[in-house]
């Protein structure tokens, strides 16, 4: 009996890791592809009510970028891994989302 309960629990956990719908996978994988294009950063100026001024700087880059991976391939692999299907369009065909 205990073995069947453990087996049932294991199957329930595995089913939670199943594929997600293609549009959801494509949306989730956009940022991975963007970061594979190159580092992202921002610079800002902060000030407080006491007259103190400072600067902020953030930078982010992915291992895909450092490894020189193609953003289209990063996107395609990500979507396939999450949905079990290839993307409906390649990342490079989404110019409004690039850079």
MMTF fields as JSON, N, C-alpha, C and O atoms, coordinates in Angstrom:
{
  "mmtfVersion": "1.0.0",
  "mmtfProducer": "UNKNOWN",
  "numBonds": 395,
  "numAtoms": 396,
  "numGroups": 99,
  "numChains": 1,
  "numModels": 1,
  "chainsPerModel": [1],
  "groupsPerChain": [99],
  "chainIdList": ["A"],
  "bondAtomList": [4, 2, 8, 6, 12, 10, 16, 14, 20, 18, 24, 22, 28, 26, 32, 30, 36, 34, 40, 38, 44, 42, 48, 46, 52, 50, 56, 54, 60, 58, 64, 62, 68, 66, 72, 70, 76, 74, 80, 78, 84, 82, 88, 86, 92, 90, 96, 94, 100, 98, 104, 102, 108, 106, 112, 110, 116, 114, 120, 118, 124, 122, 128, 126, 132, 130, 136, 134, 140, 138, 144, 142, 148, 146, 152, 150, 156, 154, 160, 158, 164, 162, 168, 166, 172, 170, 176, 174, 180, 178, 184, 182, 188, 186, 192, 190, 196, 194, 200, 198, 204, 202, 208, 206, 212, 210, 216, 214, 220, 218, 224, 222, 228, 226, 232, 230, 236, 234, 240, 238, 244, 242, 248, 246, 252, 250, 256, 254, 260, 258, 264, 262, 268, 266, 272, 270, 276, 274, 280, 278, 284, 282, 288, 286, 292, 290, 296, 294, 300, 298, 304, 302, 308, 306, 312, 310, 316, 314, 320, 318, 324, 322, 328, 326, 332, 330, 336, 334, 340, 338, 344, 342, 348, 346, 352, 350, 356, 354, 360, 358, 364, 362, 368, 366, 372, 370, 376, 374, 380, 378, 384, 382, 388, 386, 392, 390],
  "bondOrderList": [1, 1, 1, 1, 1, 1, 1, 1, 1, 1, 1, 1, 1, 1, 1, 1, 1, 1, 1, 1, 1, 1, 1, 1, 1, 1, 1, 1, 1, 1, 1, 1, 1, 1, 1, 1, 1, 1, 1, 1, 1, 1, 1, 1, 1, 1, 1, 1, 1, 1, 1, 1, 1, 1, 1, 1, 1, 1, 1, 1, 1, 1, 1, 1, 1, 1, 1, 1, 1, 1, 1, 1, 1, 1, 1, 1, 1, 1, 1, 1, 1, 1, 1, 1, 1, 1, 1, 1, 1, 1, 1, 1, 1, 1, 1, 1, 1, 1],
  "groupList": [{"groupName": "UNK", "atomNameList": ["N", "CA", "C", "O"], "elementList": ["N", "C", "C", "O"], "formalChargeList": [0, 0, 0, 0], "bondAtomList": [1, 0, 2, 1, 3, 2], "bondOrderList": [1, 1, 2], "singleLetterCode": "X", "chemCompType": "L-PEPTIDE LINKING"}],
  "groupTypeList": [0, 0, 0, 0, 0, 0, 0, 0, 0, 0, 0, 0, 0, 0, 0, 0, 0, 0, 0, 0, 0, 0, 0, 0, 0, 0, 0, 0, 0, 0, 0, 0, 0, 0, 0, 0, 0, 0, 0, 0, 0, 0, 0, 0, 0, 0, 0, 0, 0, 0, 0, 0, 0, 0, 0, 0, 0, 0, 0, 0, 0, 0, 0, 0, 0, 0, 0, 0, 0, 0, 0, 0, 0, 0, 0, 0, 0, 0, 0, 0, 0, 0, 0, 0, 0, 0, 0, 0, 0, 0, 0, 0, 0, 0, 0, 0, 0, 0, 0],
  "groupIdList": [1, 2, 3, 4, 5, 6, 7, 8, 9, 10, 11, 12, 13, 14, 15, 16, 17, 18, 19, 20, 21, 22, 23, 24, 25, 26, 27, 28, 29, 30, 31, 32, 33, 34, 35, 36, 37, 38, 39, 40, 41, 42, 43, 44, 45, 46, 47, 48, 49, 50, 51, 52, 53, 54, 55, 56, 57, 58, 59, 60, 61, 62, 63, 64, 65, 66, 67, 68, 69, 70, 71, 72, 73, 74, 75, 76, 77, 78, 79, 80, 81, 82, 83, 84, 85, 86, 87, 88, 89, 90, 91, 92, 93, 94, 95, 96, 97, 98, 99],
  "secStructList": [7, 2, 2, 2, 2, 2, 2, 2, 2, 2, 2, 2, 2, 2, 2, 2, 6, 1, 7, 7, 7, 2, 2, 2, 2, 2, 2, 2, 2, 2, 2, 2, 2, 2, 2, 2, 2, 7, 7, 3, 3, 3, 3, 3, 3, 3, 3, 7, 6, 6, 1, 7, 3, 3, 3, 3, 3, 3, 3, 3, 7, 7, 2, 2, 2, 2, 6, 6, 7, 7, 2, 2, 2, 2, 2, 2, 2, 2, 2, 2, 2, 2, 2, 1, 1, 7, 7, 1, 1, 7, 4, 4, 4, 7, 4, 4, 4, 7, 7],
  "xCoordList": [0.82, 0.0, 0.873, 0.615, 1.893, 2.781, 3.495, 3.697, 3.873, 4.544, 3.627, 4.079, 2.348, 1.398, 1.192, 1.019, 1.208, 1.078, 2.295, 2.15, 3.478, 4.699, 4.71, 5.108, 4.271, 4.205, 3.219, 3.493, 2.076, 1.079, 1.611, 1.381, 2.313, 2.903, 3.946, 4.001, 4.765, 5.784, 5.165, 5.652, 4.109, 3.433, 2.786, 2.793, 2.235, 1.639, 2.696, 2.448, 3.859, 4.939, 5.435, 5.706, 5.557, 6.008, 4.997, 5.387, 3.73, 2.715, 2.723, 2.346, 3.139, 3.224, 4.344, 4.344, 5.283, 6.404, 6.139, 7.05, 4.911, 4.565, 4.68, 4.974, 4.444, 4.551, 3.505, 2.426, 3.853, 2.931, 2.466, 3.096, 1.383, 0.909, 1.975, 2.752, 1.996, 3.002, 3.07, 4.171, 1.952, 2.059, 2.696, 3.453, 2.389, 2.98, 4.486, 5.264, 4.894, 6.325, 7.05, 8.145, 6.451, 7.091, 7.268, 8.317, 6.259, 6.352, 7.442, 8.218, 7.507, 8.499, 9.921, 10.857, 10.111, 11.445, 12.004, 13.171, 11.199, 11.668, 12.87, 13.831, 12.814, 13.904, 15.207, 16.278, 15.13, 16.341, 16.989, 18.209, 16.164, 16.694, 17.266, 18.311, 16.587, 17.098, 18.458, 19.371, 18.581, 19.847, 20.951, 22.128, 20.604, 21.615, 22.165, 23.226, 21.458, 21.927, 23.087, 23.971, 23.092, 24.156, 23.785, 22.657, 24.727, 24.468, 23.401, 23.245, 22.692, 21.696, 22.12, 22.677, 21.855, 22.229, 21.371, 20.629, 21.486, 20.792, 21.635, 22.401, 21.461, 22.147, 21.086, 20.181, 21.181, 20.21, 20.837, 21.945, 20.112, 20.533, 19.481, 18.281, 19.932, 19.019, 19.345, 20.502, 18.31, 18.493, 17.498, 16.397, 17.896, 16.973, 16.599, 17.101, 15.729, 15.22, 16.269, 16.066, 17.382, 18.44, 19.501, 20.519, 19.279, 20.212, 21.318, 22.209, 21.282, 22.289, 21.948, 20.796, 22.964, 22.775, 23.713, 24.846, 23.228, 24.045, 23.69, 22.766, 24.41, 24.17, 23.974, 24.529, 23.181, 23.0, 23.396, 23.263, 23.88, 24.284, 24.011, 24.445, 23.306, 23.076, 23.426, 23.267, 23.9, 24.213, 23.837, 24.018, 23.319, 22.964, 23.384, 23.246, 23.893, 24.237, 24.017, 24.055, 23.79, 23.487, 24.667, 25.581, 24.619, 25.631, 25.527, 26.528, 24.325, 24.158, 24.954, 25.592, 24.915, 25.693, 27.193, 27.943, 27.616, 29.039, 29.538, 30.702, 28.663, 29.039, 28.91, 29.268, 28.402, 28.282, 27.132, 27.186, 26.093, 24.966, 24.079, 23.915, 23.516, 22.613, 21.283, 20.686, 20.803, 19.536, 18.357, 17.46, 18.348, 17.275, 17.283, 16.229, 18.47, 18.567, 18.229, 17.61, 18.632, 18.294, 16.774, 16.214, 16.118, 14.663, 13.994, 13.092, 14.437, 13.838, 13.999, 13.051, 15.185, 15.425, 14.576, 14.019, 14.48, 13.693, 12.226, 11.61, 11.661, 10.251, 10.007, 9.023, 10.891, 10.747, 10.797, 10.008, 11.719, 11.841, 10.616, 10.223, 10.018, 8.883, 7.547, 6.673, 7.377, 6.072, 6.056, 4.991, 7.232, 7.283, 7.06, 6.965, 6.974, 6.742, 7.751, 8.224, 8.083, 8.946, 8.157, 6.927, 8.844, 8.134, 7.358, 7.729, 6.285, 5.482, 6.233, 5.989, 7.149, 7.993, 9.365, 9.48, 10.407, 11.733, 11.844, 11.137, 12.718, 12.939, 13.297, 12.844, 14.101, 14.539, 13.394, 13.564, 12.234, 11.096, 10.234, 9.181, 10.664, 9.935, 10.702, 11.19, 10.82, 11.687, 11.269, 12.124, 9.989, 9.558, 10.003, 9.994, 10.392, 10.807, 12.321, 12.83, 13.02, 14.48, 15.096, 14.56, 16.239, 16.997, 16.091, 16.525],
  "yCoordList": [-1.186, 0.0, 1.263, 2.211, 1.254, 2.416, 2.673, 3.825, 1.609, 1.738, 2.422, 3.262, 2.076, 2.691, 4.162, 4.965, 4.529, 5.934, 6.728, 7.837, 6.167, 6.84, 6.972, 8.005, 5.92, 5.953, 7.017, 7.752, 7.1, 8.117, 9.518, 10.404, 9.727, 11.033, 11.39, 12.523, 10.413, 10.646, 11.012, 11.918, 10.331, 10.644, 12.021, 12.743, 12.382, 13.713, 14.802, 15.818, 14.599, 15.583, 15.681, 16.778, 14.555, 14.568, 15.24, 15.93, 15.06, 15.684, 17.194, 17.909, 17.698, 19.139, 19.759, 20.97, 18.961, 19.451, 19.287, 19.437, 18.984, 18.725, 19.96, 21.052, 19.778, 20.9, 21.98, 21.709, 23.186, 24.313, 24.692, 24.288, 25.455, 25.858, 26.646, 27.399, 26.458, 27.098, 28.615, 29.134, 29.357, 30.821, 31.22, 32.188, 30.478, 30.773, 30.507, 31.29, 29.412, 29.092, 30.155, 30.579, 30.587, 31.619, 32.91, 33.549, 33.289, 34.514, 34.394, 35.328, 33.25, 33.053, 33.019, 33.359, 32.625, 32.447, 33.702, 33.719, 34.742, 35.966, 36.583, 36.998, 36.641, 37.283, 36.513, 37.117, 35.194, 34.384, 34.713, 34.845, 34.844, 35.167, 36.585, 36.822, 37.519, 38.904, 38.964, 39.646, 38.248, 38.26, 37.551, 37.84, 36.636, 35.972, 36.915, 36.652, 38.011, 38.996, 39.816, 40.209, 40.073, 40.893, 41.349, 41.148, 41.956, 42.441, 43.527, 44.268, 43.608, 44.654, 45.447, 44.894, 46.737, 47.549, 48.783, 49.137, 49.432, 50.694, 51.559, 51.069, 52.85, 53.836, 54.79, 55.166, 55.181, 56.097, 57.036, 56.81, 58.091, 59.06, 59.051, 59.068, 59.025, 59.045, 60.236, 60.635, 60.787, 61.914, 61.752, 61.237, 62.2, 62.134, 63.55, 64.542, 63.61, 64.909, 65.734, 66.921, 65.101, 65.824, 66.38, 66.903, 66.273, 66.81, 65.858, 66.242, 64.641, 63.659, 63.123, 62.812, 63.025, 62.543, 61.365, 61.357, 60.387, 59.219, 58.658, 59.132, 57.676, 57.046, 55.547, 54.947, 54.965, 53.518, 52.973, 53.64, 51.754, 51.103, 49.615, 48.995, 49.052, 47.609, 47.035, 47.691, 45.813, 45.129, 43.662, 43.071, 43.104, 41.687, 41.042, 41.628, 39.841, 39.093, 37.617, 37.177, 36.876, 35.465, 34.59, 35.014, 33.37, 32.394, 32.091, 31.766, 32.196, 31.982, 33.018, 32.687, 34.266, 35.32, 35.044, 35.13, 34.714, 34.459, 33.264, 33.225, 32.291, 31.108, 31.351, 30.487, 32.521, 32.847, 32.137, 31.926, 31.766, 31.058, 32.009, 33.175, 31.495, 32.245, 32.474, 31.512, 33.722, 33.995, 33.216, 32.806, 33.007, 32.216, 30.784, 30.209, 30.222, 28.851, 28.768, 27.802, 29.775, 29.828, 29.857, 29.134, 30.692, 30.816, 29.503, 29.026, 28.926, 27.678, 26.545, 25.801, 26.412, 25.356, 25.565, 24.611, 26.791, 27.11, 26.762, 26.103, 27.2, 26.934, 25.433, 24.92, 24.736, 23.292, 22.574, 21.663, 22.986, 22.36, 22.602, 21.729, 23.768, 24.105, 23.602, 23.222, 23.595, 23.242, 21.893, 21.314, 21.391, 20.161, 20.407, 19.461, 21.684, 22.061, 23.128, 23.892, 23.182, 24.285, 25.594, 25.569, 26.732, 28.009, 28.211, 27.673, 28.989, 29.269, 30.174, 30.135, 30.991, 31.872, 31.954, 31.872, 32.114, 32.287, 33.64, 34.592, 33.7, 34.934, 36.087, 37.211, 35.824, 36.886, 37.461, 38.516, 36.802, 37.345, 38.256, 38.721, 38.507, 39.36, 40.662, 40.913, 41.497, 42.684, 43.655, 44.321, 43.752, 44.677, 44.222, 45.014, 42.964, 42.432, 42.332, 42.078, 42.518, 42.383, 43.674, 44.765, 43.519, 44.639, 45.525, 46.535],
  "zCoordList": [0.0, 0.0, 0.0, -0.742, 0.833, 0.931, -0.409, -0.793, -1.109, -2.403, -3.402, -4.18, -3.393, -4.314, -4.01, -4.927, -2.728, -2.353, -2.833, -3.346, -2.669, -3.118, -4.635, -5.172, -5.324, -6.781, -7.242, -8.191, -6.576, -6.911, -6.696, -7.52, -5.612, -5.322, -6.378, -6.855, -6.732, -7.756, -9.091, -9.767, -9.48, -10.744, -10.703, -11.701, -9.568, -9.433, -9.59, -10.24, -9.005, -9.137, -10.565, -11.051, -11.241, -12.632, -13.544, -14.486, -13.292, -14.146, -13.98, -14.909, -12.83, -12.611, -13.441, -13.664, -13.895, -14.696, -16.182, -16.996, -16.537, -17.931, -18.8, -18.314, -20.09, -21.02, -20.741, -20.215, -21.105, -20.98, -22.383, -23.36, -22.512, -23.843, -24.607, -24.019, -25.925, -26.782, -26.595, -26.415, -26.628, -26.453, -25.121, -25.055, -24.077, -22.763, -22.783, -22.237, -23.407, -23.509, -24.32, -23.95, -25.417, -26.249, -25.453, -25.531, -24.697, -23.891, -22.842, -22.642, -22.171, -21.118, -21.663, -20.938, -22.902, -23.462, -24.13, -24.522, -24.264, -24.912, -24.206, -24.853, -22.889, -22.153, -22.289, -22.361, -22.326, -22.523, -23.856, -23.95, -24.884, -26.212, -26.241, -26.848, -25.59, -25.545, -24.849, -25.312, -23.742, -23.014, -23.781, -23.564, -24.669, -25.496, -26.558, -27.125, -26.838, -27.817, -27.287, -28.048, -26.006, -25.444, -24.045, -23.595, -23.367, -22.005, -22.0, -22.971, -20.927, -20.72, -19.498, -18.55, -19.525, -18.387, -18.278, -19.195, -17.136, -16.929, -15.998, -15.168, -16.171, -15.345, -14.833, -15.578, -13.591, -13.028, -12.027, -11.54, -11.731, -10.726, -9.63, -9.907, -8.398, -7.261, -6.378, -6.242, -5.787, -4.864, -3.731, -3.923, -2.546, -1.414, -0.972, -1.502, -0.012, 0.449, 1.201, 1.456, 1.549, 2.254, 1.31, 1.764, 0.028, -0.946, -1.357, -2.115, -0.883, -1.286, -2.677, -2.977, -3.502, -4.874, -5.089, -4.609, -5.806, -6.106, -7.47, -8.132, -7.866, -9.161, -8.958, -8.037, -9.832, -9.823, -11.192, -12.219, -11.166, -12.402, -12.252, -11.281, -13.194, -13.19, -14.552, -15.581, -14.539, -15.787, -15.62, -14.555, -16.675, -16.668, -17.968, -19.042, -17.865, -19.073, -18.787, -17.637, -19.832, -19.649, -20.039, -20.746, -19.562, -19.957, -21.453, -22.091, -22.01, -23.45, -24.239, -25.238, -23.79, -24.459, -24.318, -25.29, -23.103, -22.869, -23.675, -24.072, -23.918, -24.696, -26.201, -27.001, -26.586, -28.005, -28.712, -29.923, -27.963, -28.565, -29.357, -28.998, -30.427, -31.296, -30.572, -30.089, -30.482, -29.807, -30.397, -29.659, -31.719, -32.332, -31.799, -31.526, -31.655, -31.162, -29.677, -29.231, -28.916, -27.492, -27.335, -26.511, -28.127, -28.085, -28.48, -27.791, -29.585, -30.074, -29.063, -28.81, -28.488, -27.498, -26.25, -25.707, -25.803, -24.61, -24.836, -23.998, -25.966, -26.262, -26.376, -25.843, -27.064, -27.23, -25.877, -25.624, -25.021, -23.701, -22.83, -22.056, -22.948, -22.085, -22.616, -21.836, -23.955, -24.522, -25.222, -25.435, -25.582, -26.367, -27.845, -28.627, -28.237, -29.633, -30.041, -29.2, -31.331, -31.783, -31.759, -31.782, -31.712, -31.708, -33.013, -34.056, -32.941, -34.13, -35.104, -36.31, -34.574, -35.399, -34.755, -33.532, -35.562, -34.962, -34.248, -34.579, -33.296, -32.543, -33.47, -33.259, -34.49, -35.399, -36.231, -36.842, -36.274, -37.013, -36.132, -36.569, -34.927, -33.994, -33.787, -32.686, -34.823, -34.704, -33.608, -33.024, -33.317, -32.269, -30.892, -29.949, -30.758, -29.464, -29.339, -28.247, -30.39, -30.341, -29.822, -30.014, -29.158, -28.594, -27.872, -27.318]
}
